[in-house]
Amino acid sequence: MVVKSRATDEKVALITGAWGGIGHAVGLALIRAGYRVFGTSRRAPPNEVRQGIQMIRCDVTDDASVKHAVKEVVARAGRIDVLVNNAGRSLIGGAEESSVGRAQKLFDVNVFGILRMTNEVLSIMRSQGKGRIINISSVAGFLPGPFTALYNATKHAVEGYSESLDHELRTLGIRVSVVEPAFTRTGLEENAEQPDRISSVYEKGRTAMNSTWRKGIAGGDPVEAVADKVVQAATEKTPRIRYTPGKTAGRLRFMRRFVPEKSFEKSFRKQMNLPA
């Protein structure tokens, strides 16, 4: 899809998964930064406006739904300057406890949803000669994750895709960034996928990890911390590839990069209450 930009100074942002949580906070932050904001949700009523965010119904796992949503934004606003790929789900359980089909379902949202949205907006951004694509990843994108192996695999995929894509698009005026939050106070676990081959072998570890996630989310960073980094990635003249909101995410990124592998592994297993 190639469009001509309308004569306007108003910048337009499109955010997936914007009904609540991080996506909604990002929308509000971008409105304050001067953007006209559209948000997507699978359950958005027609013409719904949530605190200034114009909602559009969209399922990121459905090609036709994605095409319709992007077409709707362009019809209303004439352009898309920023795409924030935020829609995502989690899954806690032993890797063996999920079938390939269940893994594919998780990847369809967390990875292929990003591909669908990105592919649909790229021709628009190319015709404009500029644009920003910001993918919400996680510290799970650079850390191991016992009992979250499939979720971590999706975020590792997002990291590799995003950095590679950024190198492809820079000469076209388009930049790609990832935002890597640690635990954040959202309802992510409420929309979690569940393993479909539960085994008693992993009961103890799965239960412990569910408890760790609930506690981590309850005491995590506010969604506004993530939103601030998205605005930074959207507005900086020379954006970075990676942004880590909150002290915990920054500390983990530093440790992963500079702490020797064996020392990191020992510390990590201790933090996860795993035997050495």
C-alpha positions as CSV (number, residue, x, y, z in Angstrom):
1,M,0.0,0.0,0.0
2,V,1.5,3.4,-1.0
3,V,-0.1,6.6,0.0
4,K,0.6,10.3,-0.3
5,S,1.0,12.1,2.9
6,R,-1.6,14.8,3.6
7,A,-0.4,18.3,4.3
8,T,-0.3,18.3,8.1
9,D,2.3,18.7,10.8
10,E,0.4,16.2,13.0
11,K,2.3,13.0,13.5
12,V,0.3,9.7,13.8
13,A,1.0,6.7,15.9
14,L,-0.5,3.3,15.8
15,I,-0.3,1.0,18.8
16,T,-1.3,-2.7,19.0
17,G,-2.8,-4.0,22.2
18,A,-3.8,-0.6,23.4
19,W,-6.9,-1.4,25.4
20,G,-5.1,-1.3,28.7
21,G,-1.7,-1.9,30.4
22,I,1.5,-0.8,28.6
23,G,-0.3,-0.1,25.3
24,H,-2.8,2.3,26.8
25,A,0.0,4.1,28.8
26,V,2.1,4.4,25.6
27,G,-0.9,5.9,23.8
28,L,-1.5,8.5,26.5
29,A,2.2,9.4,26.6
30,L,2.3,9.8,22.8
31,I,-0.7,12.1,22.9
32,R,1.1,14.3,25.5
33,A,4.0,14.3,23.1
34,G,1.8,15.7,20.4
35,Y,0.8,12.6,18.4
36,R,-2.6,11.6,17.1
37,V,-2.9,8.1,18.4
38,F,-4.8,5.1,17.1
39,G,-4.8,1.9,19.2
40,T,-5.9,-1.6,18.4
41,S,-7.7,-4.3,20.3
42,R,-9.5,-7.5,19.4
43,R,-12.5,-6.3,21.4
44,A,-12.7,-2.6,20.6
45,P,-16.3,-1.4,19.9
46,P,-16.7,0.7,16.7
47,N,-15.7,4.3,17.0
48,E,-14.5,3.8,20.6
49,V,-12.2,6.6,22.0
50,R,-10.4,5.9,25.2
51,Q,-8.9,9.0,26.8
52,G,-8.1,10.4,23.3
53,I,-6.9,7.1,21.8
54,Q,-9.0,6.2,18.8
55,M,-9.6,2.5,19.0
56,I,-9.8,0.1,16.0
57,R,-10.7,-3.5,16.2
58,C,-7.7,-5.7,15.1
59,D,-6.5,-9.2,15.6
60,V,-2.8,-9.3,14.9
61,T,-3.0,-13.0,14.1
62,D,-5.3,-12.4,11.1
63,D,-3.9,-11.0,7.9
64,A,-7.2,-9.4,6.7
65,S,-7.8,-7.8,10.1
66,V,-4.3,-6.2,10.1
67,K,-4.8,-4.9,6.6
68,H,-8.2,-3.5,7.4
69,A,-6.8,-1.7,10.6
70,V,-3.9,-0.1,8.8
71,K,-6.1,0.9,5.9
72,E,-8.6,2.5,8.4
73,V,-5.8,4.6,10.1
74,V,-4.6,5.8,6.7
75,A,-8.1,6.7,5.6
76,R,-8.6,8.8,8.8
77,A,-5.2,10.3,9.2
78,G,-3.4,10.0,5.9
79,R,-0.1,8.7,7.4
80,I,1.5,6.5,10.0
81,D,4.7,7.9,11.6
82,V,5.1,5.5,14.5
83,L,4.1,1.9,14.8
84,V,4.3,0.4,18.3
85,N,4.0,-3.4,18.3
86,N,2.8,-4.1,21.9
87,A,0.3,-6.9,21.6
88,G,1.6,-10.1,23.2
89,R,1.0,-13.0,25.5
90,S,3.0,-15.1,28.0
91,L,3.2,-18.8,28.7
92,I,4.6,-20.4,31.9
93,G,5.4,-24.1,32.0
94,G,8.0,-26.7,31.1
95,A,8.9,-26.5,27.5
96,E,7.9,-30.2,27.1
97,E,4.5,-29.3,28.4
98,S,3.5,-27.4,25.3
99,S,2.8,-29.0,21.9
100,V,4.1,-27.5,18.7
101,G,0.6,-26.2,18.1
102,R,0.5,-24.4,21.3
103,A,4.0,-22.9,20.6
104,Q,2.8,-21.8,17.2
105,K,-0.1,-20.1,18.7
106,L,2.2,-18.1,21.0
107,F,4.5,-17.2,18.2
108,D,1.6,-16.1,16.0
109,V,0.8,-13.3,18.5
110,N,4.3,-12.4,19.8
111,V,6.3,-12.7,16.6
112,F,4.2,-13.1,13.5
113,G,1.8,-10.4,14.8
114,I,4.8,-8.0,14.7
115,L,5.7,-9.2,11.2
116,R,2.1,-8.7,9.9
117,M,1.8,-5.2,11.3
118,T,5.3,-4.2,10.2
119,N,4.9,-5.5,6.7
120,E,1.7,-3.6,6.3
121,V,3.0,-0.2,7.4
122,L,6.4,-0.3,5.7
123,S,5.2,0.8,2.2
124,I,3.5,3.7,3.9
125,M,6.6,4.8,5.8
126,R,8.7,4.3,2.7
127,S,6.4,6.6,0.7
128,Q,6.8,9.2,3.5
129,G,10.6,8.8,3.6
130,K,10.6,8.2,7.4
131,G,9.0,6.3,10.2
132,R,9.7,4.6,13.5
133,I,8.9,1.0,14.4
134,I,9.1,0.3,18.1
135,N,8.7,-3.3,19.3
136,I,7.9,-4.1,22.9
137,S,10.2,-6.9,23.9
138,S,11.4,-7.8,27.4
139,V,14.4,-8.7,29.4
140,A,13.3,-12.2,28.3
141,G,14.7,-11.2,25.0
142,F,18.3,-11.5,26.2
143,L,17.9,-13.7,29.3
144,P,17.3,-17.4,29.7
145,G,13.9,-18.4,31.2
146,P,13.3,-21.7,33.0
147,F,9.6,-22.6,32.6
148,T,9.2,-19.7,30.2
149,A,11.3,-21.2,27.4
150,L,8.7,-20.6,24.7
151,Y,7.9,-17.1,25.8
152,N,11.6,-16.3,25.9
153,A,12.0,-17.8,22.5
154,T,9.4,-15.4,21.1
155,K,11.2,-12.4,22.6
156,H,14.6,-13.5,21.4
157,A,13.1,-13.7,17.9
158,V,11.7,-10.2,18.3
159,E,15.2,-8.9,19.3
160,G,16.9,-10.6,16.3
161,Y,14.3,-9.5,13.8
162,S,14.2,-5.9,15.1
163,E,18.0,-5.3,15.0
164,S,18.3,-6.9,11.6
165,L,15.4,-4.9,10.2
166,D,16.8,-1.7,11.5
167,H,20.0,-2.2,9.5
168,E,17.8,-2.9,6.4
169,L,15.7,0.3,6.8
170,R,18.0,3.0,7.9
171,T,18.9,4.2,4.4
172,L,15.1,4.6,3.8
173,G,14.6,6.9,6.7
174,I,13.0,4.3,8.9
175,R,14.4,3.2,12.3
176,V,13.5,0.2,14.4
177,S,13.9,0.0,18.2
178,V,13.0,-2.5,20.9
179,V,12.0,-1.7,24.5
180,E,13.0,-4.3,27.0
181,P,11.1,-3.9,30.3
182,A,11.5,-6.2,33.3
183,F,8.5,-7.0,35.4
184,T,5.9,-4.3,34.9
185,R,2.6,-3.8,36.6
186,T,0.2,-5.1,33.9
187,G,-2.3,-7.8,33.4
188,L,0.0,-9.9,31.2
189,E,-0.6,-13.0,33.2
190,E,-4.4,-12.6,32.8
191,N,-4.0,-13.2,29.0
192,A,-1.4,-15.9,29.3
193,E,-1.5,-19.0,27.2
194,Q,-1.5,-22.3,29.2
195,P,0.5,-25.5,28.5
196,D,-1.6,-28.1,26.8
197,R,0.3,-31.2,28.0
198,I,0.6,-30.7,31.7
199,S,3.1,-33.1,33.4
200,S,3.6,-33.7,37.1
201,V,7.4,-33.8,36.4
202,Y,7.3,-30.0,36.1
203,E,4.6,-29.2,38.7
204,K,7.0,-27.8,41.3
205,G,9.0,-25.6,38.9
206,R,5.9,-24.4,37.1
207,T,4.1,-23.5,40.3
208,A,7.2,-21.7,41.6
209,M,7.6,-19.7,38.4
210,N,4.0,-18.7,38.4
211,S,4.5,-17.4,41.9
212,T,7.6,-15.5,40.9
213,W,5.8,-13.8,38.0
214,R,2.8,-12.8,40.2
215,K,5.1,-11.3,42.8
216,G,7.3,-9.7,40.2
217,I,4.4,-8.1,38.3
218,A,2.8,-6.9,41.6
219,G,6.1,-5.2,42.6
220,G,7.2,-4.2,39.1
221,D,7.8,-0.9,37.4
222,P,4.8,1.2,36.5
223,V,3.6,1.1,32.9
224,E,4.5,4.7,32.5
225,A,8.2,3.8,32.7
226,V,7.8,1.8,29.6
227,A,5.8,4.5,27.9
228,D,8.5,7.1,28.6
229,K,11.0,4.9,26.8
230,V,8.7,4.5,23.8
231,V,8.3,8.2,23.5
232,Q,12.0,8.6,23.7
233,A,12.5,6.0,20.9
234,A,9.8,7.8,18.8
235,T,11.2,11.3,19.2
236,E,15.0,11.1,19.5
237,K,16.8,12.4,16.4
238,T,19.1,9.3,16.5
239,P,17.2,6.5,18.3
240,R,19.0,3.6,19.9
241,I,18.2,0.0,19.0
242,R,17.5,-1.0,22.6
243,Y,15.9,0.8,25.5
244,T,15.6,-0.6,29.0
245,P,13.0,1.0,31.2
246,G,13.5,0.8,35.0
247,K,16.6,0.1,37.1
248,T,16.1,-3.7,37.1
249,A,16.0,-4.0,33.3
250,G,19.1,-1.8,33.0
251,R,21.0,-3.8,35.7
252,L,20.1,-7.1,34.0
253,R,21.2,-5.9,30.6
254,F,24.6,-4.7,32.1
255,M,25.1,-8.1,33.9
256,R,24.3,-10.1,30.8
257,R,26.8,-8.2,28.8
258,F,29.7,-7.9,31.3
259,V,29.5,-10.7,33.9
260,P,31.4,-13.9,32.9
261,E,29.1,-16.7,31.7
262,K,29.7,-19.1,34.6
263,S,29.3,-16.4,37.2
264,F,26.1,-15.2,35.6
265,E,24.7,-18.8,35.3
266,K,25.4,-19.4,39.0
267,S,23.8,-16.2,40.1
268,F,20.8,-16.7,37.8
269,R,20.1,-20.2,39.1
270,K,20.2,-18.9,42.6
271,Q,17.8,-16.1,41.8
272,M,15.4,-18.6,40.2
273,N,15.7,-21.0,43.2
274,L,17.2,-23.7,41.1
275,P,19.9,-26.1,42.3
276,A,23.4,-25.3,41.2
